[in-house]
Amino acid sequence: MTEADGLPPGRRRWAIVAQALVVGMAVLDGSITNIALPSISTDLHILPADSIWVVNAYQLAITISLLPMASLGDIYGYRRVYGWGIVIFTLASLACALSTSLPMLAIARVIQGFGAAGVMSVNTALVRFIFPRAELGRGIGLNSLVVSVATAAGPSIAAGILTVAPWPYLFFLNVPIGLIAIAMIRTLPATPLATHPFDWRSAALNAAVFGLFIAGVDGIGHGQSATFVALELIAAVAVGVVFVRSQLGMRAPILPVELFAIPAFSLSVLTSVCSFVAASMAFVSMPFMFEAGGLSTVETGLLITPWPVTSAIMAPIAGRLSDKIPAGKLGGLGLLVLGVGLFAVASLPDHPAWWDVAWRMAMCGGGFALFQAPNNRLLIASTPRERSGAGSGVLSSARLLGQTLGAALVAVTFGFTQAQGVAVGAHLAILIGAAAAMVAMAVSLLRLRL
């Protein structure tokens, strides 16, 4: 079967384009909406605090459904789950754009999140069947390029759209792109199907664990009572124990506990979580830091732009290098560069010159790209081929978990430094992010001993 070791070159190029369109949209929608929250709040006549549900609804829906979607991919085929994810995401984007109230928009965002989970849960698994084994690093590098650039470029793209159009166009934009992607689904490879049934009980336990945990972490950053937060986190741990025990001994569990017994896999997951904590803290904090210095939203977006630009340049290079250089070494180097870059960002004066910001952003973007491709390659390559969907789901879950923890830590930091002002809180949050990058580097280097 031709697809056993990748697609033919011609079809492979179309599959890469199809993946880039959809993954770019799904990841972008996780970061692009933040800048539009003030406009959404004003237009829908809701409190700013209530508008946060526009972000939380999407993020929560993705997080609780990633691992079940990955399991569905193993059972029904990655292409089928990916395709249905695109269709749901596109229709929900149209519903978001047409929403006239917060409940309508929040419900549409939940549905959109489930569609995005269908895409992200099996995305990396599909890369394994699109590219030959010898070029897996290159494929992961291109995929990482799309994810990192879409994540980092969200504020800049949102600022550009909002200067010429109202907030619904952030969602309208997804519709034509989604229709093109739907037409290209057949370019993706067919994959082997598992024979085990879908485990609904495990899916419910998974949703409960992640939902309670994220609600508790989010509550820390948004001023919920300590008692209520503690109850949420204790409940998450209790349900989590039941969930993990239920997965032990299963042939193909939704939570792939058997994969965490592989040292390369578990260390790569931990490295990914720590690195996305660092990146998330930086991206949430930097707009506050720059705007406290008197810059506009558009100017802030432009200052951050060297990060995604450098990531776009470095990701394919890192992908090719990851086929030759151990992930522990290459990833560790990238995380060192990211950590030093974040320390440099935190040391910026109150009114820096644009070029003084640009080289720091470029350093962070290059370091992050240098880490991501080899880390993802090692994680997915250490996963048995028939469990590629589970590995892909864990990879996306690690990214979202890191981003959620990073955002919550920023909110906590801002709370502790409220008396000193938002600029002080932003600088401190970026310093903590730099420390998280250094922790990630240390974990990455542990893989050299394997």
C-alpha positions, 0 to 999 in steps of 0.5 A: 500500500503506497500510503504505508510509507507516506503519500506520493510527492504530488498528493503529499503537497496537496495534503500539506496545504489542506492540513495547513489551512485547517490547523491554522484556522483552529489554532488561530481561533484560540488566540485571535478572539482575545483582542476582540473581547472589548469590541464584543463586550460593547456590541453585545452589551455585556460586562467585560468579565462576562465576555471572557466566556467567548474564549473559555467556551472554545478552550474548554470544549477543545480540552475535554474532547481532544483525547476522545476525538483521538480515540474516534480517529483510531476507530473510524480513521483519522481522515474521517474525524478530521473531515467532520471536524472541518465541517463542524468548525466551519458551520460553527464559525458561521454561527459565531459570526451571526450571533447577536447575544452572549449565549448564542456566541458562547454555544457556537464557540463550544461547537466550534471547539468540538470541531477544532478538537476533531482536527487537532486530535489527529493532526500529528497522527496524519503527518505520520501517514503523509510523510515517509518515515525518513522525512517525518522530522520535516513533516513535523517541522512544517506542522509545527510552523503552522501551529506556532505561527498561528498562535503567535500571529493571532494578535497581529491578524486580529488587530489588522482585521479589526481596523477595517471591519467589526468583530464578526469578520474574525469568524466570517473569514473561516467560512471560505477557508473551511469550504476550500479545506472540505473540498480537499479532504480526499487528498489526506491519506486513509489510515488503518482502523482499530477494532475496539469500540468507543468507550463512552464511560472513559470519555465522560470521566476524561471530560470531568477531569479536565473540566474540573481542573481547568475550572479550578485553575481558571478560578485561581486567576479570576478571584473565585473563593479559595474554598470553591477553587479547592473543591474543584481541584480536589474533585478533579484529583478524585475523578482523575484517580478513578479515570486513570485506574479505569484505563489500566489494563485496557487494550486501547484506553482513551488516556494512553497510560501505556505510552507514559511508560515510554520515557521518551514519550513522557519526558517530551510531554512534560517538556511541551507543557513547560514550554507552552506555559512559558510561551503563554505567559509571554503572549498574555503579558506582552500586550499589557506591558506594551500598552501600559507604555502608551502603544495602541493595539495595532502597534503592539501587534506589530511589535510582536510580529518578529516572533511568528516571522522568525518561527516561520523561518526556523521551523522547517530548518528545525524539522530537517535538523530533527531527523539528524540531531537528538531531540534532547540536544536540539530541543534543549538548545531551542529552549535555552534561546527562548529562556534567554530571549524572555529574560531579555524581553523582561529587561526592556525599558519603559519606552524601547525602540522598535528594533530593541524589541524586534531582536528579542522577539526574533530570539524567542521565536527562533528558540521556540521553533527550534524546540518544537519540531524535534520535541514533537517528532520524538513524541510521535515517533516513540508512539506505536504506529497503531496508537498514533491517534492517541499520541497526537491527542496527548500532544495537543492536550499538552499544548492546551494544558500549558497555555491554560496554566500559563494564562492562569499564572499571569492572572495570579501574578497580576493579582499579586502586583495590583498595587504596583501596576499592570506593567510591573505584573507583566514584567514579572509574569514574563520573568516567570515564563523565562524560568519555565523555559529553563525548566523545560530545557532541563527536562529536554536534556534528560532525554539525552540519557535515554 
